[in-house]
C-alpha cells in the first residue's frame, strides 16, 4: 500500500484488465483526509475566527505549492517511482505523493491515526499558522495596482492545462509588457495566478 503511494502513474503497472496501479486513487483519498483534518484542527484551535479566516488558512496549508514544499523538505523525492519523461507533472509529483501517503495511512490505520500524524507531525512541526495569518497573500491585487500606477501591461497568461477531473491543474505565467516573469501551477486558475503573482512580486521587489 505504501509502495503504491509513491508510484507515479508514469510507472504504473497493469493489475486487472485495463486498471493500472499508481498513487492517483490514494491521492484522491488523501486530499479529502488532509483537508478534513486541517479544517478540524483550525476549527478547534481558532474558536473565535470567522469562516473566511478558516477557509483561507486551510487553503494555504493544503495548497499545491505548500504540499510540494513539504514533500521536498521531508525528502519524498528520492522515494517516488516515476519515469524520466514526466514533463510538467514533475512539479506536482511531490505534493501528489504527500496526499497519497496520507490516503495510505488512513486506509492502514484509520482516520484518527491519520489526523494525529497530519496535525502532530506535519502542521505543528512544519507550518506556522500565525505566520501564515500575517502574510499578505493577495499578491495579484498588489501587482495589478503597481502595474496600473506604472502604466505597465500586465497579463496572466495560461501556459497549460494539465490532467483531468479532480487532478486538473493550471499553469499560469505573468507577463509584464510582454516579458515573462513568475509562473506557477495550481488546481485553480485563481490559485495559480496568486502564486505566479507572488513569485513576480518577489522578483521585482525582493531585497538583495
Secondary structure in CASP SS format (residue, H / E / C, confidence):
PFRMAT SS
TARGET T0000
AUTHOR 0000-0000-0000
METHOD secondary structure of the structure
MODEL  1
X C 1.00
X H 1.00
X H 1.00
X H 1.00
X H 1.00
X C 1.00
X E 1.00
X C 1.00
X H 1.00
X H 1.00
X H 1.00
X C 1.00
X E 1.00
X E 1.00
X E 1.00
X E 1.00
X C 1.00
X C 1.00
X E 1.00
X E 1.00
X E 1.00
X C 1.00
X C 1.00
X H 1.00
X H 1.00
X H 1.00
X H 1.00
X H 1.00
X H 1.00
X H 1.00
X H 1.00
X H 1.00
X H 1.00
X H 1.00
X H 1.00
X H 1.00
X H 1.00
X H 1.00
X H 1.00
X H 1.00
X H 1.00
X H 1.00
X H 1.00
X H 1.00
X H 1.00
X C 1.00
X C 1.00
X C 1.00
X C 1.00
X C 1.00
X H 1.00
X H 1.00
X H 1.00
X H 1.00
X H 1.00
X H 1.00
X H 1.00
X H 1.00
X H 1.00
X H 1.00
X H 1.00
X C 1.00
X C 1.00
X H 1.00
X H 1.00
X H 1.00
X H 1.00
X H 1.00
X H 1.00
X H 1.00
X H 1.00
X H 1.00
X H 1.00
X C 1.00
X C 1.00
X H 1.00
X H 1.00
X H 1.00
X C 1.00
X C 1.00
X E 1.00
X C 1.00
X C 1.00
X C 1.00
X C 1.00
X C 1.00
X H 1.00
X H 1.00
X H 1.00
X H 1.00
X H 1.00
X C 1.00
X H 1.00
X H 1.00
X H 1.00
X H 1.00
X H 1.00
X H 1.00
X H 1.00
X H 1.00
X H 1.00
X H 1.00
X H 1.00
X H 1.00
X H 1.00
X H 1.00
X H 1.00
X H 1.00
X H 1.00
X C 1.00
X H 1.00
X H 1.00
X H 1.00
X H 1.00
X H 1.00
X H 1.00
X H 1.00
X H 1.00
X H 1.00
X H 1.00
X H 1.00
X H 1.00
X H 1.00
X H 1.00
X H 1.00
X H 1.00
X C 1.00
X C 1.00
X H 1.00
X H 1.00
X H 1.00
X H 1.00
X H 1.00
X H 1.00
X C 1.00
X C 1.00
X C 1.00
X C 1.00
X H 1.00
X H 1.00
X H 1.00
X H 1.00
X H 1.00
X H 1.00
X H 1.00
X H 1.00
X H 1.00
X H 1.00
X H 1.00
X C 1.00
X C 1.00
X C 1.00
X C 1.00
X E 1.00
X E 1.00
X E 1.00
X E 1.00
X E 1.00
X E 1.00
X E 1.00
X E 1.00
X E 1.00
X C 1.00
X C 1.00
X H 1.00
X H 1.00
X H 1.00
X C 1.00
X E 1.00
X E 1.00
X E 1.00
X E 1.00
X E 1.00
X E 1.00
X E 1.00
X E 1.00
X C 1.00
X C 1.00
X E 1.00
X E 1.00
X E 1.00
X E 1.00
X E 1.00
X E 1.00
X E 1.00
X E 1.00
X C 1.00
X C 1.00
X H 1.00
X H 1.00
X H 1.00
X H 1.00
X H 1.00
X H 1.00
X H 1.00
X H 1.00
X H 1.00
X H 1.00
X H 1.00
X H 1.00
X H 1.00
X H 1.00
X H 1.00
X H 1.00
X H 1.00
X C 1.00
X C 1.00
X C 1.00
END
